[in-house]
Amino acid sequence: MSIFGSLQWGIYQLFLLAIFALCVWALVDAALRPVSAFVSAGKRTKAFWLGILAVATLLAFLAMPPLMVMQFLGLVAAAAAIVYLVDVRPAVARYTRRRPRGGSGSGW
C-alpha cells in the first residue's frame, strides 16, 4: 500500500471513530434531557429519539475498525446524530432547566 493509501486509510478510520463519538454524544445528551422537554418542543418523544440514537450508535460501532461491518451504515448513523444535535437538541434545550454552576451563586 502506498503512503497515500495508508494516509487515506488512517483518515477514514478517524472519520468512523468521529462518527461513533458523535453518536455517543447525541445519545448521552438525549438521555439527560427531561421527557417533558421533547413534548414541549414538539420534537417527537424522548423514547423515539433514544431508540433512533441507540440504533445509530450501534451501527456506528459496527462500522468502526476492526469490525467494519456494513461501513456505509456509519453514514446513516451520522445523519441521525446530526439531525438530533442540529435540530432537536437546540429546541429541547430551551425547555431544559439549568442548574446554576458553583455553590455561591455570585458568578465568581
C-alpha positions in Angstrom: 0.0 0.0 0.0 1.4 3.4 -0.9 1.9 6.2 1.6 -1.2 8.0 0.2 -3.2 4.8 0.6 -2.1 4.5 4.2 -2.9 8.1 4.8 -6.4 7.7 3.3 -7.0 4.6 5.4 -6.0 6.4 8.6 -8.2 9.4 7.8 -11.1 7.0 7.0 -10.6 5.2 10.4 -10.6 8.6 12.2 -13.7 9.6 10.4 -15.5 6.4 11.5 -14.3 7.0 15.1 -15.6 10.6 14.9 -19.0 9.3 13.8 -19.1 6.9 16.7 -18.2 9.7 19.2 -20.8 11.9 17.7 -23.5 9.2 18.1 -22.5 8.6 21.7 -22.6 12.3 22.5 -26.1 12.6 20.9 -27.3 9.5 22.8 -26.0 10.7 26.2 -27.4 14.2 25.6 -30.8 12.9 24.8 -30.8 10.6 27.8 -30.0 13.5 30.1 -32.9 15.7 28.8 -36.3 15.6 30.6 -39.2 13.8 28.9 -41.3 16.9 29.1 -38.8 19.0 27.1 -39.3 16.8 24.0 -43.1 17.1 24.1 -42.9 20.9 24.8 -40.5 21.4 21.9 -42.8 19.4 19.6 -39.9 17.0 18.6 -41.4 13.5 18.9 -40.8 11.7 22.2 -37.7 11.1 24.2 -38.2 7.3 23.8 -38.3 7.8 20.0 -35.0 9.8 19.9 -33.3 7.4 22.4 -34.3 4.5 20.1 -33.1 6.2 17.0 -29.8 7.3 18.6 -29.2 3.9 20.2 -29.5 2.2 16.9 -27.3 4.8 15.3 -24.7 4.3 18.0 -24.8 0.5 17.4 -24.4 1.0 13.6 -21.5 3.4 14.1 -19.9 0.9 16.5 -20.2 -1.9 13.9 -18.8 0.4 11.2 -15.6 1.1 13.2 -12.4 -0.8 12.8 -11.7 -3.7 13.3 -15.3 -4.9 12.9 -16.1 -2.7 9.9 -19.4 -4.4 9.2 -21.5 -2.5 6.6 -19.4 0.6 6.7 -21.9 2.6 4.7 -24.3 2.4 7.6 -21.9 4.7 9.5 -23.1 7.5 7.3 -26.7 6.7 8.2 -25.7 6.8 11.9 -24.0 10.1 11.4 -27.1 11.5 9.8 -29.3 10.5 12.7 -26.9 12.1 15.2 -26.5 15.2 13.2 -30.3 15.7 12.9 -30.6 15.3 16.7 -27.7 17.7 17.5 -28.6 20.4 15.0 -32.4 20.3 15.1 -33.8 18.6 18.2 -31.1 19.4 20.8 -31.5 23.3 20.4 -35.3 23.1 20.6 -35.3 20.8 23.6 -32.6 22.8 25.4 -35.0 25.8 25.7 -37.2 23.6 27.9 -34.4 22.1 30.0 -33.9 23.6 33.4 -30.3 24.6 34.1 -28.9 24.4 37.5 -26.5 27.3 38.4 -22.9 26.3 38.5 -21.0 26.8 41.7 -22.3 27.0 45.2 -22.4 30.7 45.9 -24.5 31.9 43.0 -22.3 35.1 42.8 -20.8 34.1 39.5 -17.3 34.3 40.8 
